[in-house]
Every structure is written in structure tokens, then in C-alpha cells.
Amino acid sequence: MGKKRAPQKGKTVTKPQEIIVDESKLNWKPVDIPDTLDDFGGFYGLEEIDGVDVKVVDGKVTFVTKKDSKVLKDSNKEKVGDDQESVENESGSDSESELLEFKNLDDIKEGELSAASYSSSDEDEQGNIESSKLTDPSEDVDEDVDEDVLKENVFNKDINIDDISPVNLPEWTNLAPLSMTILQSLQNLNFLRPTEIQKKSIPVIMQGVDVMGKASTGSGKTLAYGIPIVEKLVSNFSQKNKKPISLIFTPTRELAHQVTDHLKKICEPVLAKSQYSILSLTGGLSIQKQQRLLKYDNSGQIVIATPGRFLELLEKDNTLIKRFSKVDTLILDEADRLLQDGHFDEFEKIIKHLLVERRKNRENSEGSSKIWQTLIFSATFSIDLFDKLSSSRQVKDRRFKNNEDELNAVIQHLMSKIHFNSKPVIIDTNPESKVSSQIKESLIECPPLERDLYCYYFLTMFPGTTLIFCNAIDSVKKLTVYLNNLGIPAFQIHSSMTQKNRLKSLERFKQQSAKQKTINHSNPDSVQLSTVLIASDVAARGLDIPGVQHVIHYHLPRSTDIYIHRSGRTARAGSEGVSAMICSPQESMGPLRKLRKTLATKNSVSTDLNSRSTNRKPIKWQNTVPLLPIETDILSQLRERSRLAGELADHEIASNSLRKDDNWLKKAADELGIDVDSDEDDISKSNSDTFLLKNKNKKMQKTINKDKVKAMRATLNELLSVPIRKDRRQKYLTGGLVNLADNLVKKRGHNSIIGHEKTNALETLKKKKKRNN
């Protein structure tokens, strides 16, 4: 009996041992944040892990866990196991044979014995080491030969045969030699044929040439540069030493996340094996998590980043400079904005860091003098577009013989800031016009203090998915509360919001818009409501929000390029849309005039010259944008509602602001040990803080007592319950030219205005244009 119990002592040798592991090797789990929490302290993308001890050694934080702990990733467990086994082999093979003899079968994990035969291409070496202990070495040689032959079909292991459908994309296959992974994804996404910018850009980019691409908004610029770099990711997937493929810089965080989503959708089989191959690095999110993700195997081969956060990561970790200096392709999306003041300072530092390191590597390896391939894309490449519309000074008149001369001037300007291998190839698919032809522009003239009323009128007359742009954050906040008071679902996004709240607001807007679209599609007779997103210019560039029918410029933009990008949020992917400007008489004298003159196309100029030769009057810039017809009888019924909603919005915003100021003042006074009341008396007697007092008095004047607020809300709710009627018809519903009773029963006509036909802003503008012609 004693001899039989002896091996049990050997079993205690395999007792789990504590090991120090890197944080990137742990199996982190995301933290679910309830929707009921509006702001979870500004945190976003939190992760947690159990069963791990944290120890501080020499001022550094280390993670300690058990060798057989479940918190380690499977691949990392194998690596740790291999290291421990190699140490045990040095002590002798006798103890190992004893352990194998008495190992309990229940301790063997499912699939452990057959791991070598079914391992993926990334785990071939580990699988061969494990199988060599149990199989004949000659069998390993045969397996290695088979693996080398099958490396080209690495993705076949991950694709379900039932999910594969025959690919019939002749236009894509004739365009460039694309892999089956990309073609299958394009077909699944219903991208059956390339757009104009994609036809001209993809073959040139795949040749390794520098490119400057210009196309109207919504024309598919993201996939124009995205498909070639994702194709390179697919072809390089089986390589062991993988260097970064591409760096993509965007001016806004939202655009970076959107580009990341688009690229991930066209290479899902790749991401099934390495989910962090395409990585987004933006501000507002945890920089510690981003540093950890960059340490994962095969992570960050394609990086989409904002310049500020990427520069911060480079300065914190010099190894990243060496890593990303080997990048193949540098891409600037919305390049005109990135190269303006502010963004360019950070971008210039990034380029300097990478170029210095790249030159060191080139000198050591004596390689080619060629730097990375540079691609720049935007909807606007014109020097005139960046002039301030509100500037009173006379802008220098820049005349070019044709559009190519203008783009050459832009290239000379860009080459002074960006390092190209040679002069880039110009691809311009929209040379004659700056605003997409699918966008119907219109003008709403209004008094300067009634913008809210005319905005409410537009949303009432033309319900649908609408995006409203404001120049000031205060206007965004007020308009959001104002429309919510009127029963119109409104969401806001601006630069003062945390990144988590921005993404949350965007997601809610998309969900509400999709929900309303589904209801209208399933039941055409249902009441169509407006879904509104109110934004500052942080959402003007690049954001692809599906189904936006109208864009309203609550304020005229500060420059022409902003107007083009704002308007481009509608009419995406070949659809049509409306861009409406709310303009006061003061704005029409200066900014509007400059805007329309800058946007005048060369076709209209040539038409003017021909008209002069035939004694015809040239087309005035005022006539290039049609006025949106306003029905005064309906507008008058909305005026009282608008007044009450505006006063309530002012009260709510002023009350919240005063409450925040008081809380901040009390907190600061407590920390300093000062009596708040006596401090306020001293401030009121002195003239040093008159600005603060004036600001506080303005807010106080906008506040209303509670009883009056209740009365105003009751009055507003009563007005909202009364339906709006065309021509204010109150009696005899069956009389007149239109039988209102019959229309109400059969649910015909306008959804919210009795006696009015169903209206559509796009069709209204088209009909007006036909009448004018």
C-alpha cells in the first residue's frame, strides 16, 4: 500500500504556483454600464477581471495570478505551460513520466490531446511543441509540410460553408485583384458596384502611388482608401512578423469611430482571428486601455486616430514611435481640416517623430530612400473655401484658368506641410461643383429673433429625420430643450459633452430614427414624426448618419467649407436631400453673399458669359438658392406655442446654470474656509467682478417662479393638444372644396395639419424649380 501511495506525493508538485503576468495577457471582461446612468463619471470602455492580485514592486504595478487560473487567455496559458515544462525537463524525465502516469483524466481539458492537429496558423509552433511529446517526430515533419501548403487558405477554417454564397461582382473583380474575403463582405453589405471615386482610386492606390482624392460628400471616399489597405491586411495575415500597415488620421473622434466600423465590416473573417488588428485611438476614452490593447499580438496593424491622442501615446511610450515608423501607408481623411491651424501642430509633431525614427532605420539597414505612401482625401480642396464669411476685409481675388490649376496650387500648399514620395496623383470626381448635385438647397428668410419659430415651422410642415447645425453650444442646448418642450424628440451633440455621452446621444438618435422609419414602412398611414439631432460643427465632417432627409443651418456657417460638409450629412450614397439655411436680413447682406459667390460654379460663370453675348441678363447669386415657401396662417398658429416653449427653455437652462454656479461656489468656499454670504456682499460692493454679476443677473431675469412655470406648461400642453388647421377652418368639416371629414376617416392628407396635403420638402423645391424654369 505504501508503494501505491508514493506517486500521490508527486501530485502535490503540480500545485498551482503564483506567476507574474502582463496585463495584456489577462482575459479582461467589459463592464456593463446601465442605461439609467446618464454619466458614469465620464468613463467609457471599462473592463474588469477577477482572481488576480495586484502588487507594487519597485514602484511598478504587477499582476499576480495562478498558473492554471482561468483569468489567463488560452494561448497565454499554453505559453506559460511550455515555459514551466521546459524547466521541469531539465531536472529529469523520470519525474515527468511519473506525473503523466498518475494524472487524473478529469484534469485534462476537452480537446487538449488533439490541440496540435486542430490549432490555427497563429498557434502552429505551440501545437508542434506539445504534440512532439506524445507523437513520433517523423509525423511532425509531414504536418509541417501540409501546413506550409495550406497557409494560403488560412481563412477557410473560420468561414462557415453555409454562409458562403456565390460572388457575382463583375465590376469589383474587373477593377482590381481583390481577395474572396473582401468580395464576400462587399456582397453581404450590398455594395454591388464601386462608386466613381472608388473606380479611379483603388487601382492607383494598390500600385503604391501617392494620391490626392476629391469627391463630393457621401460618395464612398472611406472605402476608396479602405479597401486597398484592408486587402493588404488580408494578404499579410499569415506572416509572423507583422508591421503596421496603415495610419489613418481624422479630425474628429466620431469620424474615427465611424471609419473603424466601416473597415471592420469588410474584413470580418480576419477580425475573428485577431479582433484588434483594426484599432481606434481617440481622446475621451481610457488611454490606459488603449496602451494595453496596443500590446496585444497582431494589434494595431491598421490604426484610426485623432492627432491629439496619438501624439500623447507616442510621447508616453517611445517604443510606439519605432513601431509605427515602419508603417506602409499614411492616410489623411478630411485632410483640409487636419492641415488647418490647431490640428496641424499636433500632426506635424507626429510626422517629425516618425520621420526621424524611419531615417535611423533606413541608415542602419541601408534600405530604400522611399518613405510611406501618402493618401489624402476630402470633399473640399480649395484655398478660397477657408476664408471667414464674417470677415469684413476684402479677400484677395484668386483666379485660376481651370479647376486643375486650382488643385495644383492646393498641392503646392500641401507639399510644404506633408512629405510625399513624389507629386501625388490628382483624382477629382466632382470638378465643376462643390456641393453635391443630389442636395437641393433652400433659403428661409426670417426676423433675427424668430429662428426658433421658423425652425419649428419647418419640422412641423416637413416631418422626418433632420440634422440642425448651430454655431454656438448655448444655442444647441437651448434648441434641444425648446423642441423637447414642443413634443419633438431632439438629441444634442457638441464638443463640451464627454465622449461617452456623444456616442450615446448619436446612438439614441439613430435608434429613434430607425424605429420611426420602421413604423412608417410597415404602416404608411401612421403619423410621421420628426426625429432631430442638434449639433455643433463637431458633427459636420464625415459622419455617415443613415436616412438624414434634411439639414438645417440654424446659423450660417463661419466658412464655406463648413457649409459644404454640413450639407453633406444628407444625400448620402446616391440618395437626395434638402439643405435649408435660416437667414436674417443682416446675414444676407454680408456672409450669405460671400457664401453664394464662393459656391458659384464654373458652369454658371460660362453661362453668364454666353448670356452677355446674347444680351441676356446674367443669373444673380441671389437666384441660385430658392426661397422655401412659408404659409403665414400656419405660422401664426405656431407662434404662441413657440413663445411658451422658448421661455420655459430659457428658465430651465438658466436655473440649471445658477444651480451649478452655486454648488461650485459653496464647494470652493468650504475648501477655503470662507463664509459664502459675506463673500457675496463684498463682491457686490466692489466693481472688480461686475462681469460675473451681470452674467448672474441675466440668468436670474430668465428664471420664473414655480407657479408660473406650472401654468405655462399647462397652457402649452393645451395648445399642443389642439390640432393645427389650414385656413383655421373650425366648422363644417364636410363643406368647402376639400371634404375634411372624409380625409380624416381615410387618413389622407398631412399628418399634423388638418386640411393640408401631405408635403415633402424635396418635392416642394423640385416643383418650385420647374415653375421658375
SULMO-V138579 format. One record per residue. RES is the residue in one small letter. D_FIRST is the distance of its C-alpha to the first C-alpha in Angstrom with 2 decimals. Layout:
res: <RES | RES>
d_first: <D_FIRST | D_FIRST>
This chain:
res: <m | g | k | k | r | a | p | q | k | g | k | t | v | t | k | p | q | e | i | i | v | d | e | s | k | l | n | w | k | p | v | d | i | p | d | t | l | d | d | f | g | g | f | y | g | l | e | e | i | d | g | v | d | v | k | v | v | d | g | k | v | t | f | v | t | k | k | d | s | k | v | l | k | d | s | n | k | e | k | v | g | d | d | q | e | s | v | e | n | e | s | g | s | d | s | e | s | e | l | l | e | f | k | n | l | d | d | i | k | e | g | e | l | s | a | a | s | y | s | s | s | d | e | d | e | q | g | n | i | e | s | s | k | l | t | d | p | s | e | d | v | d | e | d | v | d | e | d | v | l | k | e | n | v | f | n | k | d | i | n | i | d | d | i | s | p | v | n | l | p | e | w | t | n | l | a | p | l | s | m | t | i | l | q | s | l | q | n | l | n | f | l | r | p | t | e | i | q | k | k | s | i | p | v | i | m | q | g | v | d | v | m | g | k | a | s | t | g | s | g | k | t | l | a | y | g | i | p | i | v | e | k | l | v | s | n | f | s | q | k | n | k | k | p | i | s | l | i | f | t | p | t | r | e | l | a | h | q | v | t | d | h | l | k | k | i | c | e | p | v | l | a | k | s | q | y | s | i | l | s | l | t | g | g | l | s | i | q | k | q | q | r | l | l | k | y | d | n | s | g | q | i | v | i | a | t | p | g | r | f | l | e | l | l | e | k | d | n | t | l | i | k | r | f | s | k | v | d | t | l | i | l | d | e | a | d | r | l | l | q | d | g | h | f | d | e | f | e | k | i | i | k | h | l | l | v | e | r | r | k | n | r | e | n | s | e | g | s | s | k | i | w | q | t | l | i | f | s | a | t | f | s | i | d | l | f | d | k | l | s | s | s | r | q | v | k | d | r | r | f | k | n | n | e | d | e | l | n | a | v | i | q | h | l | m | s | k | i | h | f | n | s | k | p | v | i | i | d | t | n | p | e | s | k | v | s | s | q | i | k | e | s | l | i | e | c | p | p | l | e | r | d | l | y | c | y | y | f | l | t | m | f | p | g | t | t | l | i | f | c | n | a | i | d | s | v | k | k | l | t | v | y | l | n | n | l | g | i | p | a | f | q | i | h | s | s | m | t | q | k | n | r | l | k | s | l | e | r | f | k | q | q | s | a | k | q | k | t | i | n | h | s | n | p | d | s | v | q | l | s | t | v | l | i | a | s | d | v | a | a | r | g | l | d | i | p | g | v | q | h | v | i | h | y | h | l | p | r | s | t | d | i | y | i | h | r | s | g | r | t | a | r | a | g | s | e | g | v | s | a | m | i | c | s | p | q | e | s | m | g | p | l | r | k | l | r | k | t | l | a | t | k | n | s | v | s | t | d | l | n | s | r | s | t | n | r | k | p | i | k | w | q | n | t | v | p | l | l | p | i | e | t | d | i | l | s | q | l | r | e | r | s | r | l | a | g | e | l | a | d | h | e | i | a | s | n | s | l | r | k | d | d | n | w | l | k | k | a | a | d | e | l | g | i | d | v | d | s | d | e | d | d | i | s | k | s | n | s | d | t | f | l | l | k | n | k | n | k | k | m | q | k | t | i | n | k | d | k | v | k | a | m | r | a | t | l | n | e | l | l | s | v | p | i | r | k | d | r | r | q | k | y | l | t | g | g | l | v | n | l | a | d | n | l | v | k | k | r | g | h | n | s | i | i | g | h | e | k | t | n | a | l | e | t | l | k | k | k | k | k | r | n | n>
d_first: <0.00 | 3.81 | 5.46 | 5.20 | 6.41 | 8.87 | 11.38 | 11.85 | 13.76 | 15.97 | 16.88 | 18.57 | 20.82 | 22.54 | 23.66 | 27.35 | 29.72 | 33.33 | 35.93 | 39.73 | 41.44 | 45.08 | 46.70 | 47.71 | 44.08 | 43.30 | 43.60 | 46.56 | 47.84 | 51.53 | 52.75 | 54.73 | 57.93 | 59.67 | 63.19 | 64.43 | 64.17 | 67.34 | 66.35 | 62.77 | 64.01 | 65.15 | 61.57 | 60.83 | 57.79 | 55.19 | 51.47 | 48.36 | 44.62 | 41.68 | 38.46 | 40.15 | 40.88 | 44.19 | 44.49 | 47.68 | 47.25 | 50.48 | 52.55 | 50.87 | 48.96 | 45.50 | 43.06 | 39.37 | 36.68 | 33.03 | 32.05 | 30.92 | 33.67 | 35.80 | 38.95 | 38.92 | 40.75 | 38.73 | 40.41 | 39.81 | 36.09 | 35.89 | 37.86 | 35.65 | 32.53 | 34.16 | 35.03 | 31.54 | 30.07 | 32.70 | 31.64 | 27.97 | 29.12 | 30.88 | 27.74 | 26.18 | 24.98 | 21.41 | 20.31 | 22.26 | 20.61 | 17.12 | 18.62 | 20.35 | 17.38 | 15.46 | 18.75 | 19.23 | 22.30 | 23.73 | 24.29 | 26.50 | 30.12 | 32.39 | 34.23 | 32.18 | 31.37 | 35.04 | 36.61 | 38.04 | 39.97 | 41.51 | 42.14 | 45.74 | 48.02 | 47.32 | 43.55 | 43.83 | 42.67 | 39.54 | 38.68 | 39.14 | 36.82 | 33.97 | 34.56 | 34.72 | 30.96 | 30.25 | 33.44 | 35.57 | 38.15 | 40.98 | 40.49 | 41.06 | 44.44 | 45.55 | 44.50 | 46.50 | 49.54 | 49.36 | 49.04 | 52.14 | 54.08 | 53.19 | 53.71 | 57.22 | 55.89 | 53.49 | 54.73 | 54.24 | 50.59 | 51.75 | 54.79 | 54.46 | 56.51 | 57.89 | 59.32 | 61.27 | 64.86 | 67.45 | 69.11 | 72.88 | 74.23 | 76.91 | 78.51 | 75.26 | 74.29 | 77.80 | 77.75 | 74.82 | 71.71 | 69.29 | 65.66 | 64.49 | 62.49 | 65.73 | 67.82 | 65.37 | 65.35 | 69.16 | 69.48 | 67.06 | 69.10 | 72.32 | 73.75 | 75.47 | 77.99 | 78.36 | 80.96 | 83.81 | 82.16 | 78.95 | 80.92 | 82.63 | 79.82 | 76.61 | 77.85 | 79.36 | 76.31 | 74.00 | 76.24 | 75.32 | 78.80 | 79.61 | 80.96 | 82.97 | 82.87 | 85.21 | 85.12 | 86.01 | 83.49 | 81.15 | 81.60 | 77.97 | 77.91 | 74.21 | 73.12 | 75.84 | 73.87 | 70.48 | 70.09 | 70.48 | 67.90 | 65.38 | 65.99 | 65.07 | 61.88 | 60.93 | 61.74 | 59.83 | 56.71 | 54.68 | 55.49 | 52.88 | 55.21 | 57.28 | 60.24 | 62.18 | 64.55 | 66.99 | 68.13 | 70.19 | 72.20 | 73.78 | 76.09 | 74.34 | 70.79 | 71.39 | 72.61 | 69.54 | 67.21 | 69.42 | 69.39 | 65.59 | 65.36 | 67.80 | 65.94 | 62.55 | 63.97 | 64.99 | 61.64 | 58.99 | 56.74 | 56.57 | 55.72 | 52.89 | 51.09 | 52.46 | 54.04 | 55.44 | 57.33 | 60.47 | 60.63 | 63.27 | 63.94 | 66.52 | 67.46 | 66.75 | 63.04 | 60.12 | 60.51 | 56.92 | 55.64 | 58.01 | 56.76 | 53.16 | 54.11 | 55.84 | 52.58 | 50.83 | 50.50 | 53.67 | 55.32 | 59.02 | 60.29 | 63.21 | 64.14 | 66.79 | 67.90 | 70.69 | 72.12 | 71.49 | 67.74 | 67.16 | 69.08 | 67.02 | 63.77 | 65.14 | 66.22 | 62.85 | 60.85 | 62.57 | 59.94 | 61.36 | 64.74 | 63.33 | 61.44 | 64.40 | 66.95 | 65.61 | 66.58 | 68.52 | 70.73 | 72.33 | 73.76 | 76.10 | 76.43 | 79.60 | 80.55 | 83.91 | 82.31 | 79.67 | 82.42 | 84.51 | 84.59 | 81.43 | 78.88 | 80.17 | 79.53 | 75.78 | 75.84 | 77.76 | 75.15 | 72.36 | 74.31 | 75.02 | 71.35 | 70.28 | 73.23 | 72.70 | 69.04 | 69.92 | 72.57 | 70.11 | 67.72 | 70.66 | 71.85 | 68.44 | 67.88 | 71.56 | 71.30 | 73.97 | 76.38 | 75.90 | 74.45 | 72.90 | 74.65 | 76.52 | 77.26 | 79.39 | 80.16 | 82.31 | 84.94 | 87.46 | 88.58 | 92.03 | 93.31 | 95.74 | 93.04 | 91.70 | 95.04 | 95.09 | 97.07 | 98.13 | 99.52 | 103.27 | 103.79 | 105.06 | 102.30 | 103.21 | 104.20 | 101.95 | 103.34 | 101.58 | 103.13 | 100.14 | 96.55 | 95.26 | 97.21 | 95.72 | 92.15 | 92.92 | 94.05 | 90.79 | 88.83 | 90.74 | 89.81 | 86.11 | 85.92 | 86.90 | 83.73 | 81.18 | 80.21 | 80.81 | 80.31 | 83.75 | 86.14 | 84.17 | 85.09 | 86.87 | 85.90 | 88.14 | 88.02 | 90.27 | 93.11 | 95.96 | 94.53 | 92.29 | 91.37 | 89.77 | 92.32 | 90.03 | 90.62 | 93.75 | 95.05 | 97.13 | 98.77 | 99.00 | 101.85 | 101.53 | 102.78 | 100.61 | 99.39 | 98.51 | 95.68 | 93.30 | 95.76 | 96.23 | 92.51 | 92.02 | 94.84 | 93.19 | 89.84 | 91.68 | 93.87 | 91.24 | 87.79 | 84.79 | 82.25 | 84.06 | 83.24 | 85.52 | 85.82 | 87.16 | 88.03 | 86.91 | 83.63 | 85.62 | 87.30 | 83.94 | 82.74 | 86.00 | 86.36 | 82.83 | 83.54 | 87.02 | 85.83 | 83.03 | 85.70 | 87.61 | 84.65 | 83.88 | 80.19 | 80.29 | 77.59 | 78.07 | 76.73 | 78.01 | 76.95 | 76.49 | 73.61 | 70.00 | 68.44 | 66.17 | 69.18 | 71.15 | 68.54 | 68.08 | 71.85 | 72.14 | 69.34 | 70.95 | 74.30 | 72.87 | 71.10 | 74.28 | 76.37 | 74.06 | 73.95 | 77.75 | 78.09 | 75.81 | 77.83 | 81.12 | 79.87 | 78.63 | 81.73 | 84.79 | 86.81 | 84.48 | 85.75 | 85.03 | 84.09 | 84.08 | 80.87 | 81.69 | 79.96 | 81.97 | 81.16 | 82.42 | 82.65 | 78.91 | 78.56 | 81.59 | 79.93 | 77.65 | 76.07 | 75.80 | 75.97 | 76.34 | 79.32 | 81.53 | 85.02 | 87.07 | 87.11 | 89.39 | 90.53 | 91.09 | 92.44 | 93.83 | 91.33 | 92.05 | 92.20 | 92.68 | 89.27 | 87.64 | 89.89 | 88.80 | 85.09 | 85.53 | 87.41 | 84.78 | 82.21 | 83.97 | 84.89 | 81.48 | 80.48 | 83.95 | 84.68 | 87.73 | 88.03 | 90.50 | 90.98 | 93.31 | 94.74 | 95.99 | 98.87 | 101.39 | 104.98 | 104.20 | 101.35 | 103.44 | 105.98 | 103.56 | 99.84 | 100.33 | 103.19 | 101.15 | 98.18 | 100.21 | 102.13 | 98.94 | 97.46 | 100.64 | 99.74 | 101.65 | 102.61 | 104.47 | 106.18 | 107.42 | 108.53 | 110.49 | 112.23 | 113.19 | 114.42 | 116.68 | 118.26 | 119.09 | 120.43 | 117.49 | 115.98 | 112.56 | 109.58 | 109.03 | 105.59 | 105.96 | 106.09 | 102.84 | 100.82 | 101.95 | 102.24 | 100.00 | 102.31 | 102.09 | 103.24 | 104.82 | 104.81 | 101.00 | 100.67 | 102.77 | 100.49 | 97.48 | 99.19 | 98.66 | 95.00 | 94.53 | 96.27 | 94.10 | 90.85 | 91.91 | 92.73 | 89.45 | 87.56 | 89.44 | 88.66 | 84.93 | 84.59 | 86.76 | 84.90 | 81.50 | 82.87 | 84.40 | 81.20 | 79.20 | 81.85 | 81.80 | 78.03 | 78.05 | 80.90 | 79.26 | 75.99 | 77.84 | 79.95 | 76.94 | 75.35 | 78.65 | 79.47 | 82.78 | 84.52 | 84.94 | 88.20 | 90.01 | 88.81 | 90.25 | 93.57 | 93.77 | 93.07 | 95.73 | 98.33 | 97.62 | 98.55 | 95.64 | 93.39 | 96.04 | 94.08 | 91.10 | 93.46 | 95.27 | 92.03 | 90.88 | 94.28 | 94.13 | 90.80 | 92.13 | 95.12 | 92.89 | 90.97 | 92.09 | 91.61 | 89.13 | 91.76 | 93.56 | 90.32 | 89.58 | 93.13 | 93.01 | 89.72 | 91.15 | 94.27 | 92.28 | 90.08 | 93.27 | 94.80 | 91.68 | 91.74 | 95.29 | 95.32 | 97.43 | 100.44 | 102.53 | 106.16 | 105.07 | 105.83 | 105.24 | 106.99 | 107.86 | 104.64 | 106.19 | 109.34 | 110.16 | 109.34 | 105.61 | 104.29 | 101.65 | 100.59 | 99.87 | 97.90 | 95.82 | 94.98 | 94.11 | 92.28 | 94.53 | 95.69 | 94.13 | 90.96 | 92.17 | 95.97 | 97.93 | 100.73 | 99.41 | 98.20 | 94.72 | 94.89 | 92.94 | 93.60 | 93.15 | 95.55 | 98.02 | 98.27 | 98.58 | 101.44 | 103.21 | 103.00 | 104.52 | 107.37 | 108.09 | 108.17>
